[in-house]
Amino acid sequence: MAGIDEAVDELKEVVTFLTSPERYTRLGGRLPKGVLLVGPPGTGKTLLARAVAGEAKVPFFSLSGSEFVEMFVGVGAARVRDLFEQAQKSAPCIIFIDELDALGRARGIGQVGSNEEREQTLNQLLTEMDGFDPNKGVVLMAATNRPEILDPALLRAGRFDRHVVVDRPDVKGREGILRLHLGKLTLSGDVDARTLAARTPGFVGADLANIVNEAALLAARAGKDRVAMGDFEEAIDRVLGGLQKKSGLMTPAEKHRVAHHEAGHALVAMLVEHADPVHKVSIIPRGIGALGYTLQLPTEDRHLYCEAELMDRLAVLLGGRVAEEICFGDLSTGAADDLQKATQLARRLILEFGMSGKLGPAAFAPPPSLFLGGLGESARGVFSEETARQVDAEIVTLLQGVRERVVRLLRGEEGLLRRLAETLIERESLDGEGVRELLARHRAGQPPVAAVI
């Protein structure tokens, strides 16, 4: 296991107990009855549970929460009883329930038709957890990515009383995960795990494994003897943006507009102070409906954002739409996704972060899910209709102010905006160094040169 060192350290105690229980029982201690692994999908919760069983060399009973819930009342409860009976006979052993939220959802929540069977199954699980002695060597482990909906009775002391967070890896953790997977490939000398880790912020272990596999497939498809760094770059672009489209190419007019749109995003990101650095700008269609993209990469893993940084992020989102407005005098449907993201972020600024001058330091929305939340949109809070009207007005005022700021920025650099768009039309793709070199040469009054693509 790599990239989740804190979780591994927590679970080493479980391995030690299963292999040398007397180390704890001689002092009168006992192992927690239940260990709950909590974290986003793909972080390695199931793999970690299997690794614990492998290290301890004990039987491993693995089931999914959905396997207990059936149409007929009483079947799930009987399966729970049977599972614990088998485990007691095979002790020391590990019982692992994956996707616990399918079974352990808080009672009273969900569809009426399925409640009776699911609640009976959950009640049986609670009863069994109270009845077995962990000092006999039976350890119950479970995994979920939705801890907020679990029944409180499951999480109380004496049941799942140890919670191990398996979070998204930081840059050092991603490097460790990548080195694990890269060891299975035949690599060329230019492949650098540290660079790839910096290139993949927010990726979990499953994502990184997928990228490594995609790169190997791309190299094999091209008939190469070794997997090169370019294959990994293309694999990351494929995961982030989707497959590159080779049919249904844009018309010259569409290509011209998309180039100016993406140039607007990239140029605003270069001009504002707090935006993440531009890594790549492309007008090659990818995925579903993506006619081009501007990729920014943070220089470090971030967990806290200042108001100025969020305002700069809004400016970058509106950069493409404003560039079309300046260069063509009208608008297109190409900014629909940008507007949706900008509106979501503006709503969170006002409802959650208290960054509204009119509404003040108050939160009107519930907090996002602890493990799945990011900077996306959270659920609507409970507030009055008058407050809702003020929120809507504040969102419009905020976005109008950001738009006016972006108009000033791009009108001041209109020549550079058009030059960057023309370069994109010619080359279709520019890396961050190419964009920065173009900016420097334009300000020095020098003609463009062939940029690195």
URPEPE-V651562 format. One record per backbone hydrogen bond with DSSP energy under -1.0 kcal/mol. NH is the residue of the N-H (numbers start at 0). CO is the residue of the C=O. E is the energy in kcal/mol with one decimal. If there is no record, write none. Layout:
# URPEPE-V651562
nh->NH co->CO e->E
nh->NH co->CO e->E
This chain:
# URPEPE-V651562
nh->7 co->3 e->-2.1
nh->8 co->4 e->-2.4
nh->9 co->5 e->-1.9
nh->10 co->6 e->-1.9
nh->11 co->7 e->-1.3
nh->14 co->10 e->-1.7
nh->15 co->11 e->-2.5
nh->16 co->12 e->-2.2
nh->17 co->13 e->-2.1
nh->18 co->14 e->-1.9
nh->19 co->15 e->-3.4
nh->22 co->19 e->-1.6
nh->23 co->20 e->-1.7
nh->24 co->20 e->-2.3
nh->25 co->21 e->-1.6
nh->26 co->23 e->-1.1
nh->27 co->24 e->-1.4
nh->28 co->23 e->-1.9
nh->33 co->158 e->-1.6
nh->34 co->139 e->-2.5
nh->35 co->161 e->-2.9
nh->36 co->141 e->-3.5
nh->37 co->163 e->-2.6
nh->38 co->143 e->-1.5
nh->42 co->39 e->-1.2
nh->47 co->43 e->-2.2
nh->48 co->44 e->-1.9
nh->49 co->45 e->-2.2
nh->50 co->46 e->-2.2
nh->51 co->47 e->-1.9
nh->52 co->48 e->-1.8
nh->53 co->49 e->-2.4
nh->54 co->50 e->-2.6
nh->55 co->51 e->-2.3
nh->56 co->52 e->-1.3
nh->57 co->52 e->-1.4
nh->60 co->93 e->-3.1
nh->62 co->95 e->-2.6
nh->64 co->97 e->-3.0
nh->66 co->63 e->-1.5
nh->67 co->64 e->-1.2
nh->74 co->71 e->-1.4
nh->77 co->73 e->-1.8
nh->78 co->74 e->-2.0
nh->79 co->75 e->-2.0
nh->80 co->76 e->-2.2
nh->81 co->77 e->-2.4
nh->82 co->78 e->-2.4
nh->83 co->79 e->-2.1
nh->84 co->80 e->-2.1
nh->85 co->81 e->-2.3
nh->86 co->82 e->-2.1
nh->87 co->83 e->-2.3
nh->88 co->84 e->-1.7
nh->89 co->85 e->-1.5
nh->92 co->136 e->-2.4
nh->93 co->58 e->-2.2
nh->94 co->138 e->-2.8
nh->95 co->60 e->-3.7
nh->96 co->140 e->-2.3
nh->97 co->62 e->-3.2
nh->99 co->142 e->-2.6
nh->101 co->98 e->-1.7
nh->102 co->99 e->-1.4
nh->103 co->99 e->-3.7
nh->105 co->148 e->-2.9
nh->108 co->105 e->-1.5
nh->114 co->111 e->-1.0
nh->117 co->113 e->-1.8
nh->118 co->114 e->-3.0
nh->119 co->115 e->-1.9
nh->120 co->116 e->-2.1
nh->121 co->117 e->-2.4
nh->122 co->118 e->-2.6
nh->123 co->119 e->-2.1
nh->124 co->120 e->-2.1
nh->125 co->121 e->-2.4
nh->126 co->122 e->-2.2
nh->127 co->123 e->-2.6
nh->128 co->124 e->-2.3
nh->129 co->125 e->-1.5
nh->130 co->126 e->-1.4
nh->131 co->127 e->-1.6
nh->135 co->132 e->-1.7
nh->136 co->133 e->-2.0
nh->138 co->92 e->-2.0
nh->139 co->32 e->-1.8
nh->140 co->94 e->-3.8
nh->141 co->34 e->-2.1
nh->142 co->96 e->-1.9
nh->143 co->36 e->-2.1
nh->148 co->145 e->-1.3
nh->149 co->146 e->-1.2
nh->150 co->103 e->-2.6
nh->153 co->150 e->-1.6
nh->158 co->155 e->-1.8
nh->159 co->153 e->-2.3
nh->160 co->158 e->-1.9
nh->161 co->33 e->-1.3
nh->163 co->35 e->-3.0
nh->165 co->37 e->-3.4
nh->173 co->169 e->-3.0
nh->174 co->170 e->-1.9
nh->175 co->171 e->-1.9
nh->176 co->172 e->-2.3
nh->177 co->173 e->-2.7
nh->178 co->174 e->-2.3
nh->179 co->175 e->-1.7
nh->180 co->176 e->-1.9
nh->181 co->177 e->-3.2
nh->182 co->178 e->-1.3
nh->183 co->180 e->-1.4
nh->184 co->181 e->-1.8
nh->187 co->226 e->-2.3
nh->190 co->187 e->-1.3
nh->195 co->191 e->-2.0
nh->196 co->192 e->-2.3
nh->197 co->193 e->-2.0
nh->198 co->194 e->-1.4
nh->202 co->199 e->-1.5
nh->205 co->41 e->-2.1
nh->207 co->203 e->-2.2
nh->208 co->204 e->-2.3
nh->209 co->205 e->-1.9
nh->210 co->206 e->-2.2
nh->211 co->207 e->-2.3
nh->212 co->208 e->-2.1
nh->213 co->209 e->-2.7
nh->214 co->210 e->-2.5
nh->215 co->211 e->-1.9
nh->216 co->212 e->-2.2
nh->217 co->213 e->-2.5
nh->218 co->214 e->-2.3
nh->219 co->215 e->-2.3
nh->220 co->216 e->-2.4
nh->221 co->217 e->-1.6
nh->222 co->219 e->-1.2
nh->223 co->218 e->-2.5
nh->226 co->185 e->-2.8
nh->231 co->227 e->-1.2
nh->232 co->228 e->-2.3
nh->233 co->229 e->-2.2
nh->234 co->230 e->-2.1
nh->235 co->231 e->-2.5
nh->236 co->232 e->-2.3
nh->237 co->233 e->-2.2
nh->238 co->234 e->-2.3
nh->239 co->235 e->-2.7
nh->240 co->236 e->-3.0
nh->241 co->237 e->-1.7
nh->244 co->284 e->-2.5
nh->254 co->250 e->-2.8
nh->255 co->251 e->-2.1
nh->256 co->252 e->-2.0
nh->257 co->253 e->-3.0
nh->258 co->254 e->-2.2
nh->259 co->255 e->-1.5
nh->260 co->256 e->-2.3
nh->261 co->257 e->-2.9
nh->262 co->258 e->-2.1
nh->263 co->259 e->-1.8
nh->264 co->260 e->-1.8
nh->265 co->261 e->-2.6
nh->266 co->262 e->-2.7
nh->267 co->263 e->-2.2
nh->268 co->264 e->-2.1
nh->269 co->265 e->-1.5
nh->270 co->266 e->-1.8
nh->271 co->267 e->-2.4
nh->278 co->294 e->-3.4
nh->279 co->294 e->-1.7
nh->280 co->429 e->-3.1
nh->281 co->292 e->-2.6
nh->282 co->427 e->-2.6
nh->285 co->289 e->-2.7
nh->286 co->242 e->-1.9
nh->289 co->285 e->-1.1
nh->292 co->281 e->-2.4
nh->294 co->279 e->-3.3
nh->296 co->276 e->-2.1
nh->309 co->305 e->-2.0
nh->310 co->306 e->-2.4
nh->311 co->307 e->-1.9
nh->312 co->308 e->-1.8
nh->313 co->309 e->-2.1
nh->314 co->310 e->-2.0
nh->315 co->311 e->-2.1
nh->316 co->312 e->-2.0
nh->317 co->313 e->-1.8
nh->321 co->317 e->-2.2
nh->322 co->318 e->-2.0
nh->323 co->319 e->-1.9
nh->324 co->320 e->-2.0
nh->325 co->321 e->-2.4
nh->326 co->322 e->-2.7
nh->327 co->323 e->-2.5
nh->328 co->324 e->-1.0
nh->335 co->332 e->-1.6
nh->338 co->334 e->-2.6
nh->339 co->335 e->-2.0
nh->340 co->336 e->-2.3
nh->341 co->337 e->-2.6
nh->342 co->338 e->-2.4
nh->343 co->339 e->-2.2
nh->344 co->340 e->-2.4
nh->345 co->341 e->-2.6
nh->346 co->342 e->-2.4
nh->347 co->343 e->-1.9
nh->348 co->344 e->-2.3
nh->349 co->345 e->-1.6
nh->350 co->346 e->-3.3
nh->351 co->347 e->-1.9
nh->352 co->347 e->-2.2
nh->354 co->348 e->-2.6
nh->359 co->355 e->-1.8
nh->361 co->359 e->-2.3
nh->363 co->350 e->-2.9
nh->364 co->350 e->-1.1
nh->372 co->368 e->-1.9
nh->387 co->383 e->-2.2
nh->388 co->384 e->-2.2
nh->389 co->385 e->-2.1
nh->390 co->386 e->-2.8
nh->391 co->387 e->-2.5
nh->392 co->388 e->-2.3
nh->393 co->389 e->-2.6
nh->394 co->390 e->-2.4
nh->395 co->391 e->-2.0
nh->396 co->392 e->-2.5
nh->397 co->393 e->-2.8
nh->398 co->394 e->-2.6
nh->399 co->395 e->-2.3
nh->400 co->396 e->-2.2
nh->401 co->397 e->-2.1
nh->402 co->398 e->-2.5
nh->403 co->399 e->-2.4
nh->404 co->400 e->-1.8
nh->405 co->401 e->-2.3
nh->406 co->402 e->-2.6
nh->407 co->403 e->-1.9
nh->408 co->404 e->-2.1
nh->409 co->405 e->-2.7
nh->410 co->406 e->-2.5
nh->411 co->407 e->-1.6
nh->416 co->412 e->-2.4
nh->417 co->413 e->-2.4
nh->418 co->414 e->-2.0
nh->419 co->415 e->-2.8
nh->420 co->416 e->-2.1
nh->421 co->417 e->-2.4
nh->422 co->418 e->-2.1
nh->423 co->419 e->-2.0
nh->424 co->420 e->-2.3
nh->425 co->421 e->-1.8
nh->426 co->422 e->-2.5
nh->427 co->423 e->-3.1
nh->429 co->280 e->-2.9
nh->430 co->451 e->-1.2
nh->431 co->278 e->-2.3
nh->434 co->430 e->-1.9
nh->435 co->431 e->-2.4
nh->436 co->432 e->-2.5
nh->437 co->433 e->-2.1
nh->438 co->434 e->-2.1
nh->439 co->435 e->-2.3
nh->440 co->436 e->-2.6
nh->441 co->437 e->-2.1
nh->442 co->438 e->-2.0
nh->443 co->439 e->-1.4
nh->444 co->441 e->-1.2
nh->445 co->440 e->-3.1
